[in-house]
Amino acid sequence: MEQSLIIVLFTVLLLLLLTTTPGTLSQSSPAAAPAPAGPTNVTKILEKAGQFTVFIRLLKSTGVANQLLGQLNNSDNGITIFAPSDSSFSSLKAGTLNSLNDEQQVELIQFHVIPSYVSSSNFQTISNPLRTQAGDSAEGHFPLNITTSGNTVNITTGVTNTTVSGNVYSDGQLAVYQVDKVLLPQQVFDPRPPAPAPAPSVTKSKKKKEDSDSSGDDSPADASFASRNDNYVRACTEALSLNGKKAK
């Protein structure tokens, strides 16, 4: 009888230990918080999407990839990228990329980046020309214009006309769109000759002097003086002639 009671008590204590231990452990060792998301990395996003091998290589070789990484993770500024697919680069004229110097390659890749977030719904109300990270958006430099027709988004650079063919990524700060052609900027592929220097203008003082000299040559006063002088000479000549006749 006593042995049965001891067994029952031992069983009850064991059950109490089993039911309280999880609660005690959970209080002393709270669940770990989820790891924070890593920094936004444009090249990794493009690698995951596929078909952007050449664009990724150029982003890295020009240093633009590191610029974008810093902008996205060290500021609140948004970024929009128009990413040409590998087939877009294949359609370029042979030797196009190799003909560019280092500065021009940087400008080419920066021309595909807008330093603000543009959602797909913003394309219809966007103000042209858009300023890219390549710089001046004036005609002949790096103008980028976007228009829409229904659901089609058209892009023109003055050299290239293309369309947005897909939405690759969007998170409210970064938007990546696929384009069907490489965006070629005018500054690099169709540079405009510098405007001719204006012809030198005659200064007012010089012009006034020239006008004065010109008008003085044929002034009425000078003409009158010359006429009187001629009459005086003629009168003197006639007087001398008369005196000569009288003397004879």
C-alpha positions in Angstrom: 0.0 0.0 0.0 2.8 2.4 0.9 4.7 1.5 -2.2 1.7 2.3 -4.3 1.3 5.7 -2.7 5.0 6.4 -3.2 4.6 5.5 -6.9 1.6 7.8 -7.3 3.3 10.7 -5.6 6.4 10.2 -7.7 4.3 10.1 -10.9 2.5 13.4 -9.9 5.8 15.1 -9.2 7.1 14.0 -12.5 4.1 15.2 -14.4 4.4 18.6 -12.6 8.0 18.9 -13.7 7.2 18.0 -17.3 4.4 20.6 -17.5 6.3 23.5 -15.9 9.7 23.1 -17.5 8.7 24.3 -21.0 7.1 27.4 -19.5 10.1 28.2 -17.4 12.5 27.7 -20.3 10.4 29.9 -22.6 10.5 32.7 -20.1 14.2 32.6 -19.6 15.1 32.1 -23.3 12.8 34.2 -25.5 12.6 33.4 -29.2 15.3 35.1 -31.3 14.1 38.1 -33.4 14.2 37.6 -37.1 17.4 38.7 -38.8 17.2 42.1 -40.4 17.0 42.2 -44.2 20.3 42.7 -46.1 21.1 45.8 -48.0 19.3 46.3 -51.3 21.7 45.1 -54.0 20.8 45.9 -57.6 23.2 43.3 -59.2 21.8 40.5 -57.0 18.2 41.5 -58.0 19.2 41.4 -61.7 21.1 38.1 -61.3 18.0 36.5 -59.8 15.9 37.9 -62.6 18.3 36.5 -65.3 19.0 37.7 -68.8 20.9 40.8 -67.7 24.5 39.5 -67.7 26.0 42.2 -69.9 24.3 45.0 -67.9 25.5 43.5 -64.6 29.1 43.3 -65.9 29.0 47.0 -67.0 27.4 48.1 -63.7 30.3 46.5 -61.8 33.2 47.5 -64.2 32.1 51.2 -64.2 31.6 51.4 -60.5 27.9 52.3 -60.8 26.9 49.2 -58.9 28.7 50.5 -55.8 27.2 54.0 -56.3 23.7 52.5 -56.3 24.4 50.3 -53.3 25.4 53.4 -51.3 22.5 55.5 -52.5 19.9 52.9 -51.7 21.2 52.0 -48.2 22.6 55.3 -46.9 19.7 57.6 -47.9 16.0 57.8 -48.4 16.3 58.7 -52.1 14.6 56.4 -54.5 16.1 55.0 -57.7 14.6 53.8 -61.0 16.6 51.6 -63.4 15.9 50.8 -67.0 17.8 47.5 -67.5 18.5 46.4 -71.1 18.5 42.6 -71.6 21.3 40.6 -73.1 19.5 40.5 -76.4 19.4 44.4 -76.4 23.2 44.5 -76.2 23.4 41.9 -78.9 21.5 44.1 -81.3 24.0 46.9 -81.0 26.4 47.5 -83.9 29.5 45.4 -83.6 32.3 47.2 -81.6 29.9 49.8 -80.1 30.9 49.2 -76.5 34.6 48.7 -77.2 34.7 52.1 -79.0 33.8 53.9 -75.8 36.4 55.2 -73.4 36.0 54.7 -69.6 34.1 58.0 -69.0 31.7 57.3 -71.9 31.0 53.8 -70.5 30.1 55.3 -67.1 27.9 57.9 -68.8 26.1 55.2 -70.8 25.3 53.1 -67.7 24.3 56.2 -65.6 22.0 57.2 -68.4 19.9 54.1 -67.5 19.4 55.3 -63.9 17.0 58.0 -62.7 17.7 59.3 -59.2 14.1 59.0 -58.0 11.5 56.3 -57.6 9.1 56.1 -60.5 6.2 53.6 -60.1 4.5 52.2 -63.2 1.5 54.4 -62.5 3.7 57.6 -62.5 4.8 57.2 -66.1 1.5 58.8 -67.3 2.1 62.1 -65.4 5.9 62.3 -65.5 7.6 65.6 -66.6 10.0 65.5 -69.5 12.8 65.5 -70.1 13.9 63.3 -67.2 17.2 63.9 -65.6 19.3 60.8 -65.3 22.5 60.2 -63.3 24.5 60.9 -66.4 23.8 64.6 -66.0 22.4 67.5 -68.1 19.0 66.7 -69.7 19.2 69.5 -72.2 18.9 68.7 -76.0 22.2 67.4 -77.3 23.4 66.2 -73.9 21.5 63.5 -71.9 17.7 64.0 -72.6 15.4 61.1 -71.7 11.7 61.5 -72.6 8.9 59.1 -71.6 5.4 59.0 -73.1 2.6 56.5 -72.7 0.0 55.1 -75.0 -2.5 53.0 -73.2 -0.4 50.4 -71.3 2.7 51.0 -73.4 5.5 53.1 -72.0 7.7 54.6 -74.7 11.2 55.9 -74.2 13.2 58.1 -76.5 16.7 59.5 -76.2 17.1 61.4 -79.5 19.1 58.3 -80.7 17.1 55.4 -79.4 13.4 54.7 -79.4 12.2 51.8 -77.3 9.5 50.6 -74.9 9.4 49.2 -71.3 8.8 45.5 -71.7 8.5 44.3 -68.1 8.6 45.1 -64.4 11.6 43.4 -62.9 11.5 44.7 -59.3 9.7 47.3 -57.1 9.8 47.9 -53.4 8.8 51.6 -53.0 12.3 52.8 -53.1 13.8 50.9 -56.0 12.1 50.2 -59.3 13.7 48.1 -62.1 12.2 47.9 -65.5 13.3 45.9 -68.5 13.8 47.8 -71.8 14.0 46.3 -75.3 17.0 48.4 -76.4 20.1 49.9 -74.9 19.4 53.6 -74.2 22.0 55.6 -76.2 22.5 59.2 -75.1 23.1 62.0 -77.6 26.1 63.3 -75.7 28.0 60.1 -76.5 26.5 58.8 -79.8 25.2 61.9 -81.5 27.2 64.9 -80.2 26.1 68.3 -81.5 28.8 70.8 -82.7 29.3 73.8 -80.5 27.4 76.9 -81.3 29.4 79.4 -83.4 30.8 82.4 -81.5 28.8 85.6 -82.0 30.4 88.2 -84.4 32.1 91.0 -82.5 29.9 94.0 -82.3 31.1 97.6 -82.9 31.2 99.5 -79.7 28.9 102.5 -79.4 31.7 105.0 -78.9 33.6 103.7 -81.9 30.5 103.7 -84.1 29.6 107.2 -83.0 33.1 108.4 -84.0 32.9 106.7 -87.4 29.5 108.2 -88.0 30.8 111.6 -87.0 33.8 111.4 -89.3 31.7 110.1 -92.2 29.1 112.9 -91.8 31.9 115.5 -91.4 33.3 114.8 -94.9 30.2 115.9 -96.7 28.7 118.4 -94.2 26.8 121.4 -95.7 29.0 123.8 -93.7 32.2 122.5 -95.3 30.6 122.7 -98.8 29.5 126.3 -98.2 33.1 127.2 -97.0 34.6 125.7 -100.1 32.2 127.6 -102.4 33.0 130.9 -100.7 36.7 130.2 -101.0 36.3 129.6 -104.8 34.4 132.8 -105.3 37.1 134.8 -103.4 39.9 133.3 -105.5 37.9 134.1 -108.7 37.3 137.8 -107.6 41.0 138.3 -106.8 41.9 136.9 -110.2 39.5 139.2 -112.0 40.8 142.3 -110.1 44.4 141.5 -111.0 43.4 141.1 -114.6 41.7 144.5 -114.6 44.6 146.3 -113.0 46.9 144.8 -115.6 44.8 146.2 -118.5 44.7 149.7 -116.9 48.5 149.7 -116.5 48.9 149.1 -120.3 
